[in-house]
Amino acid sequence: MIRSERLTTILDTIADTGTVTVEQLVEDLDISPATARRDLDALAERGLLRRTRGGARSNIVAFDTPVRQKRMQQLTEKTTIARHCLSYLEPGCVVGMSGGSTVGTIAQQLVEWAAEQTPGGDVPTTYPVVTVVTNAIDIAYLLAGSTNMKIVLIGGVLNGNSYELTGPLGATVLGQLSMDVAFLGANGIDENGPGTVDEFEAQTNRMMATRAITPVVVADHAKFGRRSFSSLGGTDTVSTIVTDAGVDPDWSRRLTQLGYNVVVARQDSSPVQRSVI
């Protein structure tokens, strides 16, 4: 298991149980105690957990159990999608991130990616390695401890189920911003395209898509064939969908015929690594 996957697993374990020990990591991840301690120290330095004697505990507010449970579903597939999405990034870029479990997994991978873009661990002082614009308070909190990121939370009315901020206040802020890429979650994808269960979330996602040069819907294979209450719009809003290898080929063909670019992320593919500019 590569380091970024280990760190994601550690964060997921702490999110689920609240604590983790070095001995537990040695057994579960088949690593040495020294490696386990280094991983915990690295996450603690980024503010993602609090080190304790012999392990670590969560220092992040407890978010809704359904959100955490969703992040544990298709975890391998979501991690594969997240690693592929790193190839859309380069140092200094502005990234939009909606809420959702798959986008949350991208956020976890983004922490490690941003650190790798800083040679020798020195954070550039002239600009952040990445600027993240998000309407999801759990994602903003997850990234808040990373000193090499700038986090912009757009504001709005809080949805207590998804921890997303929506409404006219957020739309006004988004209308004043420009992004290089936006990663958008979806509750379902069918012949009507991607969509969400909440019309206000869909509206916010559509606005974020229009403000990005490259808007990308991210969804694991289980989302395909599900009809959503509110559409994100057709291919004129967002035409690229990144999913995993478990996607039904029939759905992939149907969406391709409708004009979508369906990208299948593979576990053996590595994200493009760019040097700091």
N, C-alpha and C positions, 0 to 999 in steps of 0.2 A: 504494500500500500504506500503510495507516494505521500509526501508530507501534507499537501493541501487536503487530501482525503482524510488523513489522520486528524488534522485540526477540525475539519467539519464534523467528524465522528465524535470528537471530544466535546464540541459545542452542543451537538445534538443530545449526547448523554447527559450533560449538565442541565440542558433545557428540560429534559424529561425527568431527571431524578433530583436535581438541585446540587449534587455533589459528585465528585469522582476522586478516586485514590490512585496513586502511582502504581500500586500493586494491581489494581483493576485494569489499568491501561496496559501494563506489561502482559497480563494474561489475555485480555480481549484483543489487543492489536499485535501481539507477538513482537514486541519491541523491548529494548533494554530499559532499565530504570533511568539511566542517564538521558536516553532519548525522550522518555516520557516527561521527565522534569524539564528538558529544554522546550518541548512543545507547550507545556503548561506555562512556563516563563514567557514564551513568545506571545501567547494569548493574553496573559496578564498585562504585559507591556502595552498591549493595544486596548486595554480596558474591557476585554470581553469576558473576563472571569476574575475571581479573587483567589490568590494562592493561599493555601492553608498548610499546616504541618502535615506532610505526607500526601498532599493532593491539592484540590481546588474546590471552590464552591461558586455558585452563580452570584453575580452582582447586578443582574439584569432583572427588572421588574417582571413578575410572572404574568405572561400574556395568556389569553383565553386558551383553554385546553384544546378546543377544536382546531385552532390555528397550529398549535404544536403537533397535534396528531396528524394533520395534513402534511406537515413537513416530514413526518416519518414514513408516509405512504410513498411508494415508488422512490425511495431515497436514492438508490443507485442510479436510476434513470434521471432524476433531477440533478444529481451531481454531474452526470455526464453532459447534460444540457448546459449546466452552468459553466463547466470548463470550456465547452465549445464557445460559449458567448464571450469569453475573455478575448477571443480572436478579433472581436469587433472593436476592441479598445486600444488606445495608445496613450502614453503619458501626456497629461495636460488636457484630456478630453472631458466633456461634460456629459454625464450619463443620467437619463431619466429612469426612474424605477417606480412602478406601481406597487400595490400590495400583492399578496399571493405567496403560496408556499414555494413555487419554483423560483420566483424572483427573489424570495428570501434566501434561497440556496445560492443564487448568484451573488448576493450581498456577502455571504460567508466566504465565498471564493475570492471576492473582490478584495477582502482584507489582505489575504496572502499575496495576491497579484500586485497590489499597490506597494507592499513592502519589497517585493522582488524588483520593482522598477527603480529603487533607490540604491545605487552601488554603495557598498560599505555600510549601509544602514543610515546614512546621513540624509535627513529630509531636506529637499530643496527649499530655500527661503523665498524664492521669487514667485512661486506658484504652487498650488497643491498638485500632487500626482494625478488626482482625479477629483472632479466636482460632481457630487451626486444630488440630483433634484428628485425629491420623493414626496408622495402624499401618505406614506405608510409610517406611522410612528414607531412600530416595532423595528422596521428596517433602519430608520434614523437612529434609534437607540443602539442597535447592534453595531453601527458604524461609528458612533459618536466617540469612541475611544481611540480611533485611528488618527494620529496627529498629521498624517500626510494626505488627509482628505478634507475637502470642504463640503459640508452637508447643508443643503437648502431644503427646509420643510415648508411646503407651500401654504399651509393653513387651510381652514375650512371647518365643516361640521364633521365630528367624529362618528364613524360607524363602529359601534361597540363589538360587532361580530368579527369584522375583518381588520380593525385598527387602521382603516384608511380615512383620510380627510377628503371630503368632497364638497361640492356646492359652488356658488358664484364667487366666493372669496378666493378659493384655490384657482378657479378658472381665470380670474383676473390676474393673479400672480403668474400663472403659466403663460398667459398671453404676452407677458413682458420678457420672457426668457427664451433662449435658443439652446438647443442640445445637439450633440453629435449623434448620439444613439439613445434610444429609449427601449427598455425591456418591460413588456406589458404582460401581466398575467391574464388568464382566461379560465372561466369555470366550465366552458364547453365550446366545442368547435364542430359545426356541421355545414350543410350546404349554404347556410346563411353567413358563414364565416365565424370568427371568434366572438364570444360574448361573455357577459357576467350576469350574476343573479340580481344585481342591483343597478337600476337605471342611472343613479348618480355616479356610481363607480365607472360605469361604461362611458358616461359623458366626460368624466375626468380623464379617462384613458384615451378617449378620442382626441381631446385637446392636447394631451402630452404627445400623442403620435404626430399631430400636425406641427408641433414645435421642434421635432427631431429630424435631422437629415436622414437617419436610418432607424425607423421604428420597427421593432421586432416583437412578435408575440411568442412567448415561451410556454410550452404546455407538454406534459408527459402524455404518453399514448392513451392513457385511460380517459383523457378529456375528449377524444375524438368520437363523434357520433352522438354527443350530448347536445341537446338544444338548450340554449340559454335564453333567459328572459329578455335581456337587452343586448343588442348587437353593438360591437365596437365600430361597425362600418364595414364596407366592402374593401376590395383591393385598392381602391383609391385612397383609403385611410392608412392601411397597413397591409402589405402584401407578403411579408416574410414571416414564416412560422418555423420555429426551431423545436424539434421534438426528439424522441429517442427511437432506437431501432425496433421497439415493440409496436410501432404504429401500424395499423391495418393498411396493407398496400392498396386496398380498394379506396379507402378514404384519402390516402396520399394522391392517388391518381385523380379522383374526383375533384379534389381541391386544386390540383395542378391544372386541370382542364378549366377551372373557373378563374385561373389567372394568379393563383397563389404560388409562391416559391416555398415549397416544403423542404426544409433542410433537416436531414437526419443526423444527429450527433452520434458519434461512435466512441466507445470506451477507449479504443486504441489510438484515437486521434489526440494530438497535443495542441493546446492553444498557441497561437503565434506570439512569440515573445519579442517585444520591441524595446529598444534602448531608450533611456531617458533623453528627451530632446532639450 
